[in-house]
Amino acid sequence: MERKFNKQPKLHIKTGDTVKVISGDDKGKTGKVLSVDTEKRRAIVEGINMITKHVKPTAAKPQGGIEKKEAALHLSNLMLVDPKTGEATRTGRKAGENGKLVRYSKTTGEVING
């Protein structure tokens, strides 16, 4: 019997969500998700996990120099912030209207838009 795999895995975090970091150097900080890499299960969060990158001079940037930018974090180190309470919460999936899966907060039971 052949197994079928989802082309795109269902994740508890999407682009645009507000998340809280639960482990690592930036533990306790919150930020907005800028992008999610579904294959590597990593996300880039605004203002979190900043790295310094040395940039060579180019035609676009003749000065070159050192830039600060966000690096990716693993999704297991992030927790979704409930928009109603402002606290970090676990998420689940349940069938909503039209039978489509929607995310909901485990603490309040409210459906999370997005």
C-alpha positions in Angstrom: 0.0 0.0 0.0 1.4 3.4 -1.0 1.4 6.2 1.5 0.3 9.7 0.6 2.1 12.7 2.0 0.9 16.2 2.2 2.7 18.5 -0.2 2.4 21.3 2.3 2.4 20.4 6.0 -0.1 22.0 8.3 1.7 24.2 10.8 0.6 26.0 13.9 2.2 29.3 12.8 1.5 31.4 9.7 3.0 34.5 8.1 1.6 37.6 9.9 1.0 35.9 13.3 2.3 37.3 16.5 4.5 34.8 18.3 6.4 34.4 21.5 9.9 32.8 21.7 9.9 30.0 24.3 13.5 29.0 24.2 16.9 30.2 23.2 18.8 33.5 23.6 15.6 35.6 22.8 13.4 33.7 25.2 10.3 35.7 26.3 10.4 38.2 23.3 7.5 38.6 21.0 7.4 39.6 17.3 5.5 39.3 14.0 6.3 36.4 11.7 7.7 37.7 8.4 8.0 34.4 6.6 7.7 30.6 7.1 9.8 27.9 5.4 7.5 24.9 5.5 10.1 22.4 4.3 12.7 23.3 6.9 10.0 24.1 9.5 11.6 27.5 10.3 10.3 31.0 10.6 11.8 34.5 10.4 10.4 36.8 13.2 10.7 40.6 13.1 13.4 41.8 15.5 14.3 38.3 16.9 17.5 36.2 16.5 19.4 39.1 14.9 22.7 38.3 13.2 25.5 40.5 11.7 26.2 40.0 8.0 29.3 41.4 6.3 28.3 42.8 2.9 30.8 43.4 0.1 30.6 46.7 -1.9 28.4 46.3 -5.0 27.0 48.7 -7.6 23.7 48.8 -5.5 25.6 49.4 -2.2 29.0 50.9 -3.0 29.7 51.4 0.7 29.3 47.8 1.7 29.7 47.3 5.5 28.0 45.3 8.3 24.2 44.7 8.3 22.0 43.4 11.0 19.2 41.0 9.9 16.9 38.4 11.3 17.9 34.7 11.1 15.4 31.8 11.0 14.1 30.1 14.2 12.7 26.6 14.4 8.9 26.5 14.8 9.2 24.3 17.9 10.8 27.4 19.7 7.8 29.6 18.9 4.3 29.8 20.4 1.4 31.6 19.0 0.1 34.6 21.0 -3.7 34.6 21.5 -5.1 37.9 20.0 -7.8 38.0 22.7 -5.8 37.6 25.8 -2.3 38.5 24.6 -0.8 35.3 26.2 1.0 32.5 24.5 -1.3 29.6 23.8 -1.2 26.1 22.2 -3.2 25.7 19.1 -5.5 23.0 17.7 -7.4 22.4 14.5 -11.1 21.7 14.2 -13.6 21.8 11.4 -15.2 25.3 11.1 -17.8 26.6 8.8 -18.0 24.9 5.4 -16.1 22.0 6.9 -12.7 23.7 6.5 -10.0 23.3 9.1 -9.5 26.4 11.3 -7.0 27.0 14.1 -8.3 27.6 17.6 -6.7 28.6 20.9 -6.6 25.7 23.4 -6.9 28.1 26.4 -9.9 30.1 25.3 -11.4 27.9 22.6 -11.7 30.9 20.3 -11.0 30.5 16.6 -7.9 32.3 15.4 -8.2 34.3 12.2 -5.5 34.1 9.6 
